[in-house]
Each structure stands twice: as structure tokens, then as C-alpha cells.
Amino acid sequence: MRRGTTPIIIFNVDIDLTEAEVVYVTFRQNKENIVEKDKSECTIESSRIIVPLTQEDTLLFGHDPRQTVCAQIRARFTNGEAIASNILQIRVKDILKDGEI
């Protein structure tokens, strides 16, 4: 992922989340939650979650090439079952012209 861009992040999961009551996708860097998207901001297609990020979102990530952004999906179903995905590491690349365009 590159800062200042509008990537679409696609997560493949091993459980059907279309019936989930609550879904969160959290992006964390330096032990701080930076961006969080809920079910209304994602597209859920059975075993895929499609998460669009804005320029504003990606500019919030630090640009140190040694750091990564961690991402995790959490969901809760109407029967009370709650799940969490593995934590994924995403490398963030910098840009020369900073800010939104």
C-alpha cells in the first residue's frame, strides 16, 4: 500500500461473513489504531471483505519503510458468536508529494 493513494484491500476469509451483525476492519500502526472501517464501509461477499481506503486514510500511516501496518477483522453474529482473524502485516510505501491531490 502506498500513502496518499486510494487502495482497495481485499481480505479472503474462511468463514461466510454476509450474515455477521457487526464487522470491523482495524488498521494499526505503532500500537495505535489509525483507521477503522465498519460493515457499512466494506463490501462483504461470503468469504471476501473488500475495504476501500481514502487518501486521507492512507496519509495517516507513517512512512518509515521499516514499519508495517497491522490489519485485523473482527465480527459478531446474531447468535453472539464473535470471531477475529489473524493479524496481517501490510507494508506501507511513501510518496514524494505529500498530502491529498
PEPEKA-V999018 format. One record per backbone hydrogen bond with DSSP energy under -0.5 kcal/mol. NH is the residue of the N-H (numbers start at 1). CO is the residue of the C=O. If there is no record, write none. Layout:
# PEPEKA-V999018
nh=NH co=CO
nh=NH co=CO
This chain:
# PEPEKA-V999018
nh=3 co=93
nh=5 co=2
nh=9 co=7
nh=9 co=51
nh=10 co=8
nh=11 co=9
nh=11 co=49
nh=13 co=11
nh=13 co=47
nh=17 co=15
nh=17 co=46
nh=20 co=17
nh=21 co=76
nh=22 co=76
nh=24 co=74
nh=25 co=37
nh=26 co=24
nh=26 co=72
nh=27 co=35
nh=28 co=70
nh=29 co=32
nh=32 co=29
nh=34 co=27
nh=34 co=32
nh=35 co=27
nh=37 co=25
nh=39 co=23
nh=41 co=38
nh=42 co=39
nh=43 co=50
nh=44 co=42
nh=45 co=43
nh=45 co=48
nh=47 co=45
nh=48 co=45
nh=49 co=11
nh=50 co=43
nh=51 co=9
nh=51 co=49
nh=52 co=41
nh=52 co=50
nh=53 co=7
nh=58 co=54
nh=59 co=55
nh=60 co=56
nh=60 co=57
nh=61 co=58
nh=67 co=64
nh=69 co=90
nh=70 co=28
nh=71 co=88
nh=72 co=26
nh=74 co=24
nh=75 co=83
nh=76 co=22
nh=77 co=81
nh=80 co=77
nh=83 co=75
nh=85 co=73
nh=88 co=71
nh=88 co=86
nh=90 co=69
nh=92 co=67
nh=93 co=1
nh=98 co=96
